[in-house]
């Protein structure tokens, strides 16, 4: 890895600007899921133990460069203090932090108000990045989930201060490197979801990098239709047929096996407990829709898993939100979880993916579950993430405020 970690930094007596993602769900002023807050605890603890003074910088919602009181980070303060086990001083403005009071200087942890209240943040304004850099001696990025954004607090400031990855960022990058950077082979990727059009770059990148590519969900219907198979009333992007055939051809050239459903679960209506049946993928009734992969398809997927050393998963195999159309996702997830306990490197990410694996009771056994959303998807697409690239840029002299 070309980037540094907390282990490489001398933090004694240093102010440390820490970009975190604590953009958590809130209901009536209370944090309803503190997972993202809990995940930054190891980084903050390490900085404190190394003698550093952490200044937490984060966003909350999308205020678009304006002060929106409903999007104040003050709402997370109580949950943050509980998770850290330390008092946290909330600083309402950047100007107040620059002028730092005695209370602020003596605080264990500082939290700056929503960084996106400043227009210079999302514009990655050099002058604004310089102001941020002037607050500290060291920069730590612990927000992989925001690493695909070239913002002042994720990219600009990293080029102005000695920088490193926090523990959460480090863990994420190491997991991703193990999955696609220098993976143990064979590599199997599962890509599901509704539309091929939303995952074109992802599919195009994976066929050249994995040994087996399982395509599920609604996008599998598009691939079936592209091969001349009638998919009835199923969700299908018929206009993407040429694109699907192009991906199949690219996979064949690259030696990547595309695994599509052999049999499917069909129903006449999309609702919980709807009457359904299993038919060969080539025999979907004209008045029915494909809502899940069938048992033969699941068996084929499991065989691929059993022969793999690395698994990457993004997207469900069927309409997992509604029974009985969650069966294929649940069965495949259970097998992946079992194999993960016996050496399979399994990395998964994406909102629906995490929800599906949690529903299947399999998430905890995966090697790594990414909650990074867009950043995880862009990484899988083979894109350079600005926040990571900035860390790889090397050392620099501290900025002059």
N, C-alpha and C positions, 0 to 999 in steps of 0.2 A: 504494500500500500504506500502511496506517495504522500499521504497526509499524516500529520502528527496526532497523538492522543494526549490525554491529560498526564500520562506518565512521562512525557517529554518536556513538560513545562515546569519552570520554577515559579511558584505562585506566592511565595512568602512575602507578605506585606503588599501584594499587588491587588489592584482593582481588576476584576474579571467581568467583562461584558459577556453574558450568556444568552444566546438566542434560543428560546424554548418554544414549544407549541403547547399551550394550555388553553386552546380554543375548545373548551368543553361544553357539553349541553347543560343548559340552565333552565329551570322552571320556577317561576315566581321567586326569583332571587336566590335559589338554592341549586348548587351543582348536583346534577342527577347521575353523572358518571364521571368519576375522578381518575379514570385510567390514565389519561394523558398526563395529569399532574403527578400521579404516582410514578410514572416512568422516568421523570426527570430527577427523582430523589437521589439516585446513585451519583449523578454528576454534581449536584449541589453539595452533597456530603463530601465528595472527594475534594472539591475546591476548598471547602471549609477546613478539612483535615490537612490540606497542604498549605494552609495559612493565607488563603486568598479571600477576597471580599467579593462575593457574587452580586452582580447587578443583572437582574432578570429582565429581558426584553422579549415581548410577545405581542401577538395580535389577537383581536377578538372580534369576529364578524367582519363585515365589509363596510366600514364607514366612509371609504373613498376619500380619504384625506381631510375629513372634517371631524370636528368633535361631536360625537353622538353619545349622549349620556347613557342611553340604553345599552351601549356597547362598551361601557367602562369595565376595565379589568378588576376594579374593586370587588366585583361580584365573586371572584375566585379566591379572594384573600383568605377567608376562613378555611376553605378546603386546602389551600396551599400550606398554610401554617400547620394544619393537622397532619398533612402528609410528610412535611419536612421535620416536624417536631422542633421548629425554631420560630422565633418571632420574625415577622416580615414587615418592613416599613414600606408603605405604599407612597410613591412619589407621583404627584398629579401632573407635573409638567416637566418637559426636558430642561427648561430654564431653571427650575427648582433643583434639578439634579446637578446641573452645571454649577450652581451656586452652593451646593451641598451644606446643609446645616450640621451642627455638632451631633444632633440625634442621628442624622443619616450617616455620618462618618463612623459613628459607633455601632451602627446596626449590623447584625449578623448577615442579613439578606435584605436587598432592596428589590422592589418590583416597580418598574416604570409603567406609567399608564399606556394604554393601547398605542403601539407604535404606528398603527395605520391612521391615527388621528392627524398625522403629518403627511402632507401631500408628497414630500420628498422621499418617503419610504418606498412606495410602489413605483415611483419614477426612477428610483436608484440614483437620486440626485447626488453628485459628488460632494457638494458642500454639506448636505445633510449627513452623508456617510462620514465626513470628516468630523462633524459635531459629535456623532456617536463615538467615533474612535477616540475623541478627546476626553471621553468619560473614563477611560480605562487604560490599563497597561497590556492586557491580553484579551483576545477574543476567542470564545468557545461557541461552536455551533452544535447544538444538541437537538435541532429541529429538522430531521431529514424530511419530514412531511412538508416542509416549506422550501426544501432545497431546489425544487424545480422552478422557483421564482427568483429572478435576478433583481432583488430588492436591496435597499440600502443595508438593512439589518441581516441579510442572508448572504449577500455577495459583495457589496461595496466596502463595508467595514472590514471584511476578511482580508482585503488587499492592503489595508492600512495599519494593521496590528499583527504582531506575532499570533498565529492562529492554530487551533487544533479542533479535533472532533471531541464532543462530549461522549459519555459512556453509551447513551442511547443511539447516537449517530454512529459511533464505532461499531456497536453490536449489529445495527442494521446493515452497514456497509460490508462488514465481514460476512454476514449471512448472504447478502446478495452476490458477493464475490464467490462464495462457495457454491452458489446456485447456478450462476451463468458465467462468471469471470473465468474461473479455473475449476470447473465442476468435475466431480468423479462421474465417470460414465458407466453405463448408459444414463442419459437424461430424458425424463418424461415431463412434458408440460401439459397441463390441462387448461384449456381456454374455453370458458362458457360465457353465456350472456345472450342478450336478445338480438343484437345486430352486428353483422360483419363490418358494416361501415364505420362503427365506433372503434373497431380493433384491427383495422387494416395494417397499420404500422407495426402493431404487436405481432400479428400473425406473420407478416413479412420478415420480421427480425428473427422470430423463433424458428422458422423452418430451416434457417441456415445455421442454427446453433444447438438444436436438440435432436435426439435420435427418434423420439416418438412424440407426436402431437395429437392429443385427444381434443376433439372439438365437440362441444355439447351445447345445450340450450337452444334458443331460437336460431342462433347462427348455424347450427348443424343442419337445420332445415334448408337454409340457403345453399349449402354445399350439396345436399341431396338433390335439390331441384336443379342445380347446375349440371348434374349428371343425368338429367332427364327423368328423375323420379317424381311422381305426383305426390305432393305433400298435403293435398286437400285444402282445408281452411287454416292450416297452420300459419303462425307468424313466419314470414319469409320475405326476404328482399330479392324479389325476382330480377330487379334491375342490376343486382350485383353478381349475376351469373358469370359473366366474363371474368370478373375479378376473382371469384372463387376458383374458376378453372385455372386462372393464372397462378394462384397460390398452390393448387394441387400440382401443377407442372413444375413450379420452383422447388417444391418439396421433393418431388421425384428426382430432380437433378441433384439436389443436395443430399440425397440418401436419407431423408426424414420420412418416416412412416406416418401418414395421416390416419387416425383412427376415428371413424364416423360410426354412428349407431347402426347395428345390424338389425336390431328389432326395437320397436318403440311402443310407448304407452299412449293410447289415443282416447279421446273423449269428445262428446258432442257439446259439452259446456265446460266453462272454466270456473269451477267453484269447488269448495271443499266437499269431499265425499262424492263427487260426480261419478256416475257409472263410467267405467273405463275398461279397456281390454288391451292385451298385448298382441301386436301383429308384426310381421316382418317389415323392415323399413321401406321396402318396395311396395307395400300393400296398404298404405293409409287410405281409409275410405274417403270418398270425395266430400262427404258432409262432416268429417271429423277433423280434429286438430291434434298434432303431436305435442305432448306436454311433458314427456320424460323419456329417458332411454330405458330400454327393456332389460330383462335379466341376462340375455346372451351378450348384450353390449357391455353390461357391468362386468361380466365374467372376463371379457376380452380386456377391459381396462385394468382389472385386477391382475391379470397375467402380465400386462406391461409394467405395472407397479412392482410386482414380485421380481422382475428381471432388472429393475432400475437401481441405481445407487443415488440418484438425485431426482427430486420431484419439485416442480414449480407449479403452483395452482392459482389461477385467476378466473373466477366465474363458476357458477353452478352448472350441473348437467341437465337440469330441468326446472320446472316451476316449483322450486323448493319451498316457497312460502306456504303452499297449500298441499295438504295430504289428499290423495296418496302420491302426488307428483314429486315428492321429495325422496322417494325410495332410492333412486340411482345415486343421487348426491350423497345420501346418508351411508349407503353401502360402500361406495368408493372411498369416502372420507374415513369410515371406520377401518378399512384395510390400510389406508395410508397411515393412520394413527398407529395401528398395530406394528406396521413395518418400521415406523420411525423409532419405535422402542428397541429395534434390533439393527440399527445402523443406517437406515435410509435418511438421507439429508432432505428434509421437506420444508419448503419455504412457500408461504401463501400470503396473498394480499389483495386488497380491493374491498370496498364496503360490502357488497353482496357475498363475496367469498367468506369474509370473516363471519358474517351473520349465518351463512349456511354451515360453516364448520362448527360454530358455537352451537347451533341448533342440533347438529349431529353428535354433539358431545365429543368432538375429535380435536378441537383447536389446541387444547392444552398439551397434547402429545406431539404436535408438530414441532420441528426443530426451531422454526421461527415464524411468527405471524406478524406481518407488517400492517400497521394501522395508518400508513402514510398516504393512502389514496392515490392522488394524481402523481405524486413523486414516484411511487412504486410502479405505476403503469408506464410512466415515461422512461424509467430505468429499464423495464422489460422491453420497451420499444427500441432500446439501444441509443437513446438520446443522452447527450451530455447535460448533467444537472449543474446549473450555475453555482449553487451553494457548495457543491462538492468540488467542482473545478477550482473555485477560489481557494479552498483549503489546500489543494494540490499545488497551488502557485508558488509555495515556498515561503521562507521567512521574509520579513520586511521590518523596517525600522518603525517604532511607534510613531503615530501621527502627532503632530504638534497642534494643540487646541487653538 
